[in-house]
Amino acid sequence: MSEPDEIDRRLIALLRTDGRAPVTTLARQLGLSRATVNSRLERLTESGTVLGFTVQVRDDHGDDDVRAISLIEVEGRATNDVIKMLRGFPEIQSLHTTNGGWDLIAEIRTDSLLEFDRVLIRIRSVEGVINSESSLLLNSVLRM
């Protein structure tokens, strides 16, 4: 498939805002016919440009929850083993591989600073983890 054109990019942007928007609404917003929007959606989905449609849910955390990003350095070739271990931590909301000085980035959520400290101790005790650095998230000013 060719690269998405400007209309495709606008369609994708609308879907990012509301993945459940009716095709008629999308067509009206784009100034296109329903059939054109349907065929573009089908083409974008079949090509793998659009992988699926999802729903966003309200975060179920309170004002007192502790949220943080932890940068994790892994020894040698232990990354896959460390990832397997960290996937079992219910406090880790997301886990990403990365390049540069750190090997993994974990988003952590706990109910208290004491619990957060315990999670950090557990992360640092995982075999293959040689260093970590964490930053608490104070306020979300933009979320997608």
Secondary structure, 3 states (H helix, E strand, C coil): CCCCCHHHHHHHHHHHHCCCCCHHHHHHHHCCCHHHHHHHHHHHHHCCCCCCCCCCCCCCCCCCCEEEEEEEEECCCCHHHHHHHHCCCCCEEEEEECCCCCCEEEEEEECCHHHHHHHHHHHHCCCCEEEEEEEECCCCCCCC
